[in-house]
Amino acid sequence: MGLINFHNHSEYSFLSSLLRVDELVGFSAFHRFEGCALTDTLSTFGYFSLAKYCERENLKPVFGIEIFVKGVDGRGHYPIILIALDNAGLENIFSLNTLAQKHYYREKAYTLEFETLAEYSKGLAVLVEKELYAHINSPASMERIIECYEEAFPGSFYIEVNYTGEIKVPILKEIVNRIENYSMRGIASCESRYFLEDRFAFDFLNDYRKKSLDNEKGQNIPVDWNYSVRKEEDFYRIFKNHPLYIENAQNLFSRIDANLEIKSFKLPVLFDSSFSRLKELCRKKLLNLKTGDSLALYEKRLEYELGVIQNLGLSDYFLLTFDIARFMRLKKIPYGFGRGSSVASLILFLLGVTKVDPVENRLIFERFLNPGRKQMPDIDLDVCWKKRKFVFSYIASKYGEKNIAHLSNINRFMARSVIREIAKSYRLNKAKLAKILSSIPMYRAVSIEKFFRSDPKLNILYAEDPEIKEFLDIVMKIEGQASHSSLHAGGIIVVPDGIRKYASLEYSNKGELAAQLTKDDLENTGFIKMDILGLRFTTIIDETMRLAGIKEIDFNNQEAFQLLGSSDTIGVFQLESPGMRGLLKNIKPLSIRSLSDVIALYRPGPMKSGMMEQYIKRHNSPADRAISKEAAEITKETYGLFIYQEQILRLAVEVAGMDWGEADSLRKALSSKSNSLILSLKNRFLEGCIKNNVDEEYAQRLFGILVDFGAYSFNQAHSLAYAYTAYTGAYLKANFPLEFYLSSLNNNIGFVSRLNRYIMDMRYHSLGILPISINHSKTLFFRQSENALRAGFALVKYVGANLAKKIVKEREQNGEYQNLLDFYFRMKDKGLHNKAAECLIKAGAFDDLCFSRRALLSALPEIAKFVSKHYKEEENALFSMREQSPDFTHFIHPEENAPQEDKMILEFEATDIFLSHHPLDQVKEKLIDHNSDKIEEIGQIKQGIFIGYFYRMRVIKTKNGSLMAFGQLSDDTGTAEVVFFPKVYQQFASLLKGGKILLIRGKTQEGKIIVEQAFLF
C-alpha cells in the first residue's frame, strides 16, 4: 500500500517554508512515494503546479490545506489539516479557504466558526492535533472535541501524530496515550517546511515572518523543532512502535480520488452553432473591408484560420473576445491596437479585437495558433485605465460573477531586498552589508549566484570573509522564494462552471476578488485567461484625438517620422528612456516596421548579444548586409538578423521542413534556453535542412545562429502593434503638441517625476504653463491660450480632486473669490483646512489678488481662527458674520507684504513640481558647454557628473558623532537623492545650502548619487 506524508508546506504558505512544489514532488518521486500532498496555510496557490508535476512523475496528487477554526467550545483558534478525498472535497477546500479570506478582509482574522467547517465537510478528511493537545488534561473537553469532529467528518476524522523531531516526543506520548484511551484513529505525519540542509536558513525566514505578520499566519513555529522533509524509510523508523498510524495513513491515501482537471478547454457556450456564427461575422466584415484583387488573399487566410479554430474547438473563445470588443466600441471605451501574438490573427482583426492588419503586415498566424497547439491561446487587450473597471463589470454581468475573477501575482524575494531584510535578523555589520550591496545592481532581476560569475569583488568577499560567506549562503536559500500574493495588473480568468470549482478566492486591499491562481499556473491548460490591462497611454491617445478634433491617424506623416528620428519622444509610449532615444537617433525609422525593429531591439538580450549594434551597422551601411540565400527572404528586412520569433518559425518550417508544432517547440526551447529540448530538436532541424538540399555544414551554422540569437528574439506581432501605438503618440505630439501635453499631464496627476519631465519638455518646445490661480484654475490642467496650459488645483498638496472640484463649483455658482478671507468663508464648510489653504497660498493661487505670499501665510492663522470662531454662530446671528467681518486688510501686516519670498521654492513645497520655471533655466547657456550626465540615466551608469538644483538638505549625526548630509538634486530629466558621507560633507559643507545649483561628481547606487566632489555651478 502507498504511503505519503500528509503535512507538507510549500513556499505558498508564504514565509513559512523553503520548499518549492517541484522540489517536493521530485523528492517524493525519487524516494518512491506513490503520491505527494500539499497542505499550505490558507493557500491553494500550489495546486495547479502539484497537478502538473505529479502527472509528469506519475504520482497521485493529494490536495490539502491548513486552515484555522475556533474550538468546538467557540473559543480560541486552532490549525487543522483538511484533505480532499474526492472532487466534492476539493471544491469544499476552495469554499472554506475563500470564506476564511473573506473573513480576514472584513474582520482581519482568518479563523472560521466550527459550524462553518461542519457545513463544508463533505468529501474531506480532517487531521486534528493542536486543539486536542490544548485540552489534554480535560477528558470531558477531549470527549466533546472528538464527538464534534466525528459527527462533522464521519469516518474521516484522524488525530494527527505529527513528528517534528525528538524535542516533541513528550507531547506525542501524551497524544498517543489519549488516542489509545479513546480508540481513535491516529495518523502518521512529519510536518515539512525545508530540506535538512536548509534548516539554518529557515530560522531567519521564520524570524522575518514573525515580524511581518500579526495575524494567524504569524503563528508560532518553534525553530528548535525539525521540519525537514522525510523519506519513506524515515516514517517506518519513527513510527516503528506504532505501525497502525502508518497503516491509517496508507488507508487514507488509498481512499483519495480527487482530480483537478486542468487540460480540457473551459469555454462558455455562447451559441448553439458557434462556429457558424463566427464564420458569418468574419465573412461579413471581410466583404466590408476588402474588394478587388486582394480579396482572394484575405479569403484564403480566413479559411485557414477558421479551419484551425474549428479543429481546436475555440470558436466560443473568439466570440467572447468579439463580444468584449463590441461592448467597448459601443460604450466608447478606448482600447489599443492589440498585444501579444494575437495581433497575427486575421479573424481577431476582422472582429475588431485587434487593429493591425496581419495580412498587409505579413504576420504569421502560427505564432499565435497552429494545428499542433494543445493549450488555450492568449488574447490580451490594452484598455483605457479610467474605464477598465467597466469592462470587467460587463464581463462579470454577462458571464456570471461566480465565473470570473482577477488573477494573482506571486511576489518573490529579489536579491537586494532579501539581503537587506535578512541582514537585520542576522545582524550583519552595516559596512559589510554596504560592500555586498555595492556588487548587486538595483534594476536587474538576476540571482545572487549569477552575480558571482560576473563580479570578482563579490567572489573575494565570499572567499575571504567567513561571516559574509555564511550570510550569503543563507540569503541564497531564501532568494526567489514567494513572499506574498498581490492582484495582477490586468489578468482575468473566465470559467463557465464557476471559479470555485478550481481555485480559492482572496481579496485585494480594494476588495477586488482574485483567484489564487497566476498566469503561470494557467500555462498549458484549458482555461481562458485574458490580460485586460489599464493603459494610460491608450487614454492619452483617445483624449488627445478628441481635443484635436481628429478621428484618423496619418501613418505616413513626415513630421511624426522627423520627431522619431530626432528622438524628441518624451511622453511617447515605449520611446521615453535615454537608451531608446539614442537608438532612435541611430536608426531614424521611416516606417512602422522599422519602428517595430527599434522596439524589438531595445531589450537586455539584443543589447548584450551585440544584435543591436549589428542592426545599426547594417542599417546604416548596405555593404555590411551579408544575408545567406537560405535565410534571405526571411531576414531581408532585418538585414540578415533573426530579431523576431516569427523568423525562427519560418526558417524551421520553410528551410528545415519542420511542422508548425515542432517549429513552435524549437522557438520555445530557444527562448527558455532549455538545452535538453534544443538538443532533442537539433537532429530534426538538420535532417530537414539536408532533405531540402541545404549544405550540412551551413545547416549546422544556421542552427548555431538560432541558438545564439533565438533567446533574444521577440514577438513580431506584439512589437508591431506597439510600434503603431508609439507612432500614434509621435504623430499626435508632432502635430498637436498642446493637446498631447494636456492629456499626458492630466493622465499622470500624482506621478511627480513624470509631470516635471513633461513640463520641462513643454518649455523646450516654447509652450507655456500658467500658474495656479484661485479665480482661473480648474481641477486639472486646461488650455488657457493657443500656446499655454493653466495648472489645476489637484496638483496642490492636501487639496486633492474632491476639494478642487468644490473650489471650482463654488466659484462658478457664486462668483470669483475676492481675497483669502472670502475664500475661507466660502470653502470652510466644504472641506477646506489650514494645510490645504497654506499650500494654495504657497503655490501662488492668490498671487492675482494683490498681496504677497508671505503676507498671506502670516495672515492665514488669524483668518482661520476668525472664521472658525464665528462660523458656527452665523446661523443664529441677526446679521451674517461675513457682513460683520473686518476688511481683509485688517489681517495683513504691511511689513510682510514685500515680495521677498522665493516663489519657486514655495511653489515647489506646495506641489513638488517646478511649475513656473526650473532653477536650471537661469543657467541654460552655461549648461551647453558642459557635457554632464542626466539624472534619468542613473540606472545605467556607475559614475557620473551631474549638474542640478540642490534642495531639501538635512544633516544627521552618525553613531560615532560625525556629521553627514542628504539632499535632493534636480535637473531637467528628474530628481535623485544625493548622499554626503562624513569625510565628503566635512570637505564641502560650506557649499551645501539648499537652493543652490551644484556640479556633483559621484558614484550611483540604488538610484542615489554618492557624492565624491561638489562645486557651485
Buried (B, 14 or more C-beta within 10 A) or exposed (E): EBBBBBBBBBBBBBBBBBBBBBBBBBBBBEEEBBBBBBBBBBBBBBBBBBBBBBEEBEBBBBBBBBBBBBBBEEEBBBBBBBBBBBBEBBBBBBBBBBBBBBBBBEEEEBBBEBEBBBBBBEBBBBBBBBBBBBBBEEEEBBEBBBEBBEEBBEEBBBBBBBBBBEEBEEBBEEBBEBBEEEEBBBBBBBBBBBBEEBBEBBBBBBBBBBEBBEEBBBBEBEBEBBBBBBBBEBBEEBBEEBEBBBBBBBEBBEEBEBBBEBBEBBBBEBEEEBBEBBBEBBBEBBEEEBEEEEEEEBBEBBEEBBEBBBEBBBBBBBBBBBBBBEBBEEEEBBBBBBBBBBBBBBBBBBBBBBBBBBBEBEBBBBBBBBEBBEBBBBBBBBBBBBBBEBBBEBBBEBBBEBBBBBBBBBEBBBBBEBBBBBBEBBEBEEEBBEBBBBBBBBEBEBEBEEBBEEBEEBBEBBEEBEEBEEBBEBBBBBBBBBBEBEBBBBBBBBBBEBBBBBBBBBBBEEEEBBBBBBBEBBBEBBBBBBBBBBBBBBBBBBBBBBBBEBEEBEEEBEEBBBBBBEBBBBBBBBBBBBEBBEBBEBBBBBBBBBBBBBBBBBBEBBBEBEBBEBBBBBBEEEEEBEBBEBBEEBBEBBBBBBBBBBBBBBBBBBBBBBBBBBBBBBBEBBBEEBEEBBEEBBEBBBBBBBEEEBEEEBBBEBBEBBBBBBBBBBBBBBBBBBBBBBBBBBBBBBBBBBBBBBBBBBBBBEEBBBBBBBBBBBBEEEBBBBBBBBBBBBBBBBBBEEEEBBBBBBBBBBBBBEBBBBBBEBBEEEEEBEBBBBBBBBBBEEEBEBEBBBBBBBBBBBBEBEBBBBBBBBBBEBBBEBBEEBBEEBEEEEEEBBEEBEEBEEBBEEEBBEEEBEBBBBBBBBBBBBBBBBBBBEBEEEBEEEEBBBBBBBBBEEEBEBBBBBBBBEEEEEEEEEEBBBBBBBBBBBBBBBBBBBEBBEBBBEEBEEEBBBBBBBBBBBEBBBBBEBEEB
